[in-house]
Amino acid sequence: SSSSSSSSFPTSSTTSSSSSSSLTIPLLRRLVKDGKSQETQLGRIQYWHGLYQHALMKALDDALGATRALPGYAPAYERAGSILSDLWRLDESR
């Protein structure tokens, strides 16, 4: 009666190794390709973020110069604080 209770689903012992390896190789190739693509995309993002940070630093220099040149001009202080906040220099932006 033990033979009638066996499952009809394939188990790891009944699955052929060639079918699992035929799926594994393309999957690994896809993962490697996707990883390289993600590294390329990350490099681009880091480059553009660096340009953005540089532009913010230049804008901060200008805004701080405006606060020195026109100490009573409130929008210059607001702009400097906003830029400092964008640069995550929150303590200085207050």
C-alpha atoms as a printed R data frame, in Angstrom:
   type eleno elety resid chain resno      x      y       z
1  ATOM     1    CA   SER     A     1  0.000  0.000   0.000
2  ATOM     2    CA   SER     A     2  3.052  2.296   0.299
3  ATOM     3    CA   SER     A     3  3.364  2.575  -3.499
4  ATOM     4    CA   SER     A     4 -0.191  3.943  -3.775
5  ATOM     5    CA   SER     A     5  0.604  6.768  -1.327
6  ATOM     6    CA   SER     A     6  3.540  8.132  -3.364
7  ATOM     7    CA   SER     A     7  3.106 11.593  -4.804
8  ATOM     8    CA   SER     A     8  2.763 12.230  -8.529
9  ATOM     9    CA   PHE     A     9  4.602 15.587  -8.213
10 ATOM    10    CA   PRO     A    10  8.245 15.642  -9.229
11 ATOM    11    CA   THR     A    11 10.705 15.934  -6.407
12 ATOM    12    CA   SER     A    12 14.316 16.989  -6.482
13 ATOM    13    CA   SER     A    13 15.345 13.367  -6.821
14 ATOM    14    CA   THR     A    14 13.109 12.851  -9.875
15 ATOM    15    CA   THR     A    15 13.857 16.160 -11.635
16 ATOM    16    CA   SER     A    16 16.558 15.821 -14.242
17 ATOM    17    CA   SER     A    17 19.697 17.853 -13.640
18 ATOM    18    CA   SER     A    18 19.836 18.894 -17.298
19 ATOM    19    CA   SER     A    19 16.522 20.764 -17.098
20 ATOM    20    CA   SER     A    20 17.605 22.688 -13.992
21 ATOM    21    CA   SER     A    21 20.991 23.573 -15.521
22 ATOM    22    CA   SER     A    22 19.306 24.662 -18.758
23 ATOM    23    CA   LEU     A    23 17.367 27.224 -16.691
24 ATOM    24    CA   THR     A    24 20.261 28.196 -14.444
25 ATOM    25    CA   ILE     A    25 22.732 29.292 -17.134
26 ATOM    26    CA   PRO     A    26 20.400 31.791 -18.883
27 ATOM    27    CA   LEU     A    27 19.242 33.086 -15.509
28 ATOM    28    CA   LEU     A    28 22.819 33.684 -14.379
29 ATOM    29    CA   ARG     A    29 23.654 35.408 -17.657
30 ATOM    30    CA   ARG     A    30 20.616 37.659 -17.233
31 ATOM    31    CA   LEU     A    31 21.624 38.509 -13.659
32 ATOM    32    CA   VAL     A    32 25.166 39.406 -14.747
33 ATOM    33    CA   LYS     A    33 23.842 41.549 -17.606
34 ATOM    34    CA   ASP     A    34 21.339 43.282 -15.309
35 ATOM    35    CA   GLY     A    35 24.073 43.878 -12.717
36 ATOM    36    CA   LYS     A    36 26.319 45.542 -15.297
37 ATOM    37    CA   SER     A    37 23.412 47.649 -16.518
38 ATOM    38    CA   GLN     A    38 22.631 48.738 -12.959
39 ATOM    39    CA   GLU     A    39 26.287 49.629 -12.331
40 ATOM    40    CA   THR     A    40 26.277 51.777 -15.476
41 ATOM    41    CA   GLN     A    41 23.063 53.484 -14.399
42 ATOM    42    CA   LEU     A    42 24.452 54.073 -10.904
43 ATOM    43    CA   GLY     A    43 27.553 55.682 -12.404
44 ATOM    44    CA   ARG     A    44 25.389 58.036 -14.454
45 ATOM    45    CA   ILE     A    45 23.288 58.951 -11.433
46 ATOM    46    CA   GLN     A    46 26.394 59.643  -9.353
47 ATOM    47    CA   TYR     A    47 27.819 61.836 -12.129
48 ATOM    48    CA   TRP     A    48 24.651 63.925 -12.473
49 ATOM    49    CA   HIS     A    49 24.274 64.172  -8.704
50 ATOM    50    CA   GLY     A    50 27.838 65.472  -8.494
51 ATOM    51    CA   LEU     A    51 27.035 68.152 -11.072
52 ATOM    52    CA   TYR     A    52 23.920 69.084  -9.101
53 ATOM    53    CA   GLN     A    53 25.914 69.347  -5.863
54 ATOM    54    CA   HIS     A    54 28.502 71.520  -7.616
55 ATOM    55    CA   ALA     A    55 25.791 73.823  -8.972
56 ATOM    56    CA   LEU     A    56 24.262 74.092  -5.508
57 ATOM    57    CA   MET     A    57 27.622 75.037  -4.004
58 ATOM    58    CA   LYS     A    58 28.060 77.794  -6.604
59 ATOM    59    CA   ALA     A    59 24.519 79.044  -5.934
60 ATOM    60    CA   LEU     A    60 25.257 79.004  -2.198
61 ATOM    61    CA   ASP     A    61 28.356 81.147  -2.739
62 ATOM    62    CA   ASP     A    62 26.208 83.643  -4.661
63 ATOM    63    CA   ALA     A    63 23.435 83.652  -2.056
64 ATOM    64    CA   LEU     A    64 25.877 84.149   0.815
65 ATOM    65    CA   GLY     A    65 27.537 86.950  -1.147
66 ATOM    66    CA   ALA     A    66 24.114 88.574  -1.520
67 ATOM    67    CA   THR     A    67 23.545 88.373   2.247
68 ATOM    68    CA   ARG     A    68 26.868 90.166   2.805
69 ATOM    69    CA   ALA     A    69 26.209 92.789   0.124
70 ATOM    70    CA   LEU     A    70 22.580 93.393   1.124
71 ATOM    71    CA   PRO     A    71 22.238 92.440   4.805
72 ATOM    72    CA   GLY     A    72 18.682 93.780   4.996
73 ATOM    73    CA   TYR     A    73 17.418 91.833   1.956
74 ATOM    74    CA   ALA     A    74 15.430 88.906   3.402
75 ATOM    75    CA   PRO     A    75 15.043 86.903   0.129
76 ATOM    76    CA   ALA     A    76 18.838 86.443   0.018
77 ATOM    77    CA   TYR     A    77 18.764 84.753   3.424
78 ATOM    78    CA   GLU     A    78 15.770 82.657   2.396
79 ATOM    79    CA   ARG     A    79 17.598 81.495  -0.739
80 ATOM    80    CA   ALA     A    80 20.776 80.676   1.189
81 ATOM    81    CA   GLY     A    81 18.765 78.675   3.729
82 ATOM    82    CA   SER     A    82 16.953 76.803   0.981
83 ATOM    83    CA   ILE     A    83 20.213 75.880  -0.737
84 ATOM    84    CA   LEU     A    84 21.769 74.758   2.546
85 ATOM    85    CA   SER     A    85 18.712 72.585   3.122
86 ATOM    86    CA   ASP     A    86 19.076 71.082  -0.372
87 ATOM    87    CA   LEU     A    87 22.689 70.279   0.508
88 ATOM    88    CA   TRP     A    88 21.496 68.565   3.732
89 ATOM    89    CA   ARG     A    89 23.398 71.129   5.814
90 ATOM    90    CA   LEU     A    90 20.337 71.556   7.978
91 ATOM    91    CA   ASP     A    91 22.031 73.000  11.058
92 ATOM    92    CA   GLU     A    92 23.482 75.822   8.988
93 ATOM    93    CA   SER     A    93 20.206 76.474   7.160
94 ATOM    94    CA   ARG     A    94 18.422 77.706  10.297
